[in-house]
């Protein structure tokens, strides 16, 4: 059974459509059943969309934003590991 930590590890491959269909089905099931996973999934998806839009418009993201996002994601992942 897939959990939050495994979901975090697989999201990039999921959105790049590089996973086998059975793994995608597991992710879809987890996201539909677990609110925290759904929030992570939707946030990650929206972040990817925004990054693609910024690349197309050649907008540069400040280094501090990269750092803050990374720190936030690490904190959230630790919270889930404690549960």
TORFITOR-293813 format. One record per residue: y, z, x of N, C-alpha, C, CB in turn; residue number from 1. Coordinates in steps of 0.05 Angstrom, whole numbers, always signed. Glycine has a CB too. Layout:
residues N
      nc2      nc3      nc1     cac2     cac3     cac1      cc2      cc3      cc1     cbc2     cbc3     cbc1   pos
        Y        Z        X        Y        Z        X        Y        Z        X        Y        Z        X   NUM
...
***
This chain:
residues 83
      nc2      nc3      nc1     cac2     cac3     cac1      cc2      cc3      cc1     cbc2     cbc3     cbc1   pos
      -24       +0      +17       +0       +0       +0      +25       +0      +18       +0      +25      -19     1
      +44      -15      +10      +69      -18      +26      +86       +6      +20      +83      -44      +19     2
     +102      +15      +40     +121      +37      +37     +148      +28      +46     +111      +62      +52     3
     +168      +45      +44     +195      +39      +51     +198      +30      +80     +213      +64      +46     4
     +185      +44      +98     +187      +37     +127     +176       +9     +132     +172      +57     +144     5
     +153       +2     +120     +141      -24     +124     +159      -45     +111     +113      -25     +111     6
     +171      -39      +88     +190      -57      +75     +213      -64      +94     +201      -45      +49     7
     +224      -44     +107     +246      -48     +126     +238      -67     +149     +255      -22     +138     8
     +214      -65     +158     +204      -81     +180     +200     -110     +171     +178      -70     +191     9
     +195     -115     +146     +187     -142     +137     +209     -158     +123     +164     -140     +119    10
     +232     -145     +117     +252     -158     +101     +262     -184     +113     +275     -139      +96    11
     +267     -184     +138     +278     -209     +150     +258     -232     +147     +283     -205     +180    12
     +233     -227     +152     +212     -247     +149     +210     -256     +119     +185     -238     +159    13
     +213     -236     +101     +212     -242      +73     +233     -262      +65     +215     -216      +56    14
     +258     -256      +72     +280     -274      +65     +280     -300      +80     +306     -260      +69    15
     +267     -301     +103     +264     -326     +118     +240     -342     +109     +262     -320     +148    16
     +226     -331      +89     +202     -343      +77     +180     -348      +98     +209     -370      +63    17
     +176     -328     +115     +156     -330     +136     +132     -312     +131     +169     -324     +163    18
     +129     -301     +108     +107     -283     +102      +87     -297      +84     +117     -257      +89    19
      +62     -287      +85      +41     -297      +68      +47     -288      +39      +13     -287      +77    20
      +37     -303      +20      +44     -297       -8      +34     -270      -17      +32     -318      -26    21
      +11     -260       -7       +2     -234      -15      +20     -211       -6      -27     -229       -5    22
      +32     -215      +18      +51     -194      +28      +76     -196      +12      +56     -199      +58    23
      +85     -220       +5     +109     -223      -12     +105     -209      -39     +116     -252      -16    24
      +81     -212      -50      +74     -200      -75      +75     -170      -73      +46     -209      -85    25
      +66     -159      -51      +67     -130      -47      +96     -120      -46      +53     -122      -21    26
     +113     -135      -32     +141     -128      -30     +154     -130      -58     +156     -147      -11    27
     +148     -151      -73     +159     -153     -100     +151     -130     -118     +151     -180     -112    28
     +126     -122     -115     +116     -100     -131     +130      -74     -124      +85      -97     -128    29
     +132      -68      -98     +145      -44      -88     +174      -43      -98     +144      -42      -58    30
     +188      -66      -95     +216      -67     -103     +220      -63     -133     +229      -94      -95    31
     +201      -72     -149     +202      -69     -178     +196      -40     -187     +184      -88     -192    32
     +181      -25     -170     +172       +1     -178     +188      +24     -165     +143       +5     -170    33
     +201      +19     -143     +215      +40     -128     +245      +34     -126     +203      +43     -100    34
     +261      +51     -139     +290      +46     -140     +303      +45     -112     +304      +68     -157    35
     +295      +63      -94     +306      +63      -67     +300      +37      -53     +295      +86      -52    36
     +276      +27      -56     +268       +2      -43     +283      -22      -56     +238       -3      -46    37
     +288      -20      -82     +303      -41      -95     +332      -42      -85     +303      -37     -126    38
     +344      -19      -81     +371      -18      -71     +372      -29      -43     +381      +11      -71    39
     +353      -21      -26     +352      -32       +1     +348      -62       +1     +329      -19      +17    40
     +330      -72      -15     +324     -100      -17     +349     -116      -25     +301     -105      -37    41
     +362     -107      -46     +385     -121      -57     +409     -120      -37     +394     -109      -83    42
     +412      -97      -24     +433      -94       -4     +428     -112      +20     +436      -65       +5    43
     +404     -113      +29     +397     -130      +52     +401     -159      +45     +367     -125      +60    44
     +392     -167      +21     +395     -194      +12     +425     -202      +11     +382     -198      -15    45
     +441     -185       -1     +470     -191       -3     +483     -192      +24     +484     -170      -21    46
     +475     -174      +42     +486     -174      +69     +479     -201      +83     +474     -151      +86    47
     +455     -210      +81     +448     -236      +92     +465     -259      +81     +418     -242      +87    48
     +469     -258      +55     +485     -279      +42     +514     -278      +53     +486     -275      +11    49
     +525     -254      +55     +552     -252      +66     +554     -261      +95     +562     -223      +64    50
     +534     -255     +111     +534     -263     +139     +533     -294     +141     +510     -251     +153    51
     +517     -306     +123     +516     -336     +123     +542     -348     +115     +494     -345     +104    52
     +555     -336      +95     +581     -346      +87     +602     -343     +109     +591     -331      +62    53
     +601     -321     +123     +620     -316     +145     +615     -336     +168     +618     -287     +155    54
     +590     -342     +173     +584     -362     +194     +595     -389     +187     +554     -363     +199    55
     +592     -396     +162     +601     -422     +152     +632     -424     +155     +593     -427     +123    56
     +645     -402     +150     +674     -401     +151     +684     -393     +179     +686     -382     +130    57
     +665     -389     +197     +671     -381     +225     +689     -356     +226     +685     -404     +239    58
     +681     -336     +210     +695     -310     +211     +679     -291     +229     +697     -297     +182    59
     +693     -279     +248     +680     -261     +267     +681     -232     +257     +693     -263     +295    60
     +658     -219     +257     +656     -191     +248     +662     -173     +273     +628     -185     +236    61
     +680     -154     +269     +686     -136     +291     +662     -120     +301     +709     -117     +283    62
     +660     -114     +326     +638     -100     +338     +634      -73     +324     +642      -95     +368    63
     +655      -59     +317     +653      -33     +303     +637      -35     +277     +680      -21     +298    64
     +641      -57     +263     +626      -61     +238     +596      -63     +243     +636      -86     +223    65
     +589      -78     +264     +561      -80     +272     +549      -53     +278     +558      -99     +296    66
     +564      -37     +293     +555      -11     +301     +552       +8     +277     +574       +2     +322    67
     +571       +8     +260     +570      +26     +236     +547      +18     +218     +597      +24     +221    68
     +543       -8     +214     +521      -17     +197     +494       -8     +209     +521      -47     +193    69
     +491      -12     +235     +466       -5     +248     +461      +26     +246     +467      -13     +278    70
     +482      +42     +250     +480      +71     +248     +472      +79     +220     +506      +84     +257    71
     +484      +66     +200     +478      +73     +172     +449      +67     +166     +497      +57     +154    72
     +440      +44     +175     +412      +37     +169     +392      +55     +183     +407       +8     +178    73
     +399      +64     +207     +381      +83     +221     +380     +109     +206     +391      +87     +250    74
     +403     +119     +197     +404     +144     +182     +387     +142     +157     +433     +152     +175    75
     +390     +120     +142     +375     +116     +117     +345     +115     +122     +385      +91     +103    76
     +338     +101     +144     +309      +99     +150     +298     +127     +157     +305      +80     +174    77
     +313     +143     +172     +304     +170     +178     +301     +187     +153     +324     +184     +197    78
     +319     +184     +134     +317     +199     +109     +291     +193      +95     +341     +193      +91    79
     +284     +167      +93     +260     +159      +80     +235     +169      +94     +259     +128      +78    80
     +236     +170     +121     +213     +180     +136     +208     +210     +131     +218     +176     +167    81
     +229     +225     +125     +227     +253     +119     +214     +259      +92     +254     +267     +121    82
     +215     +240      +75     +204     +244      +47     +175     +244      +48     +215     +223      +28    83
***
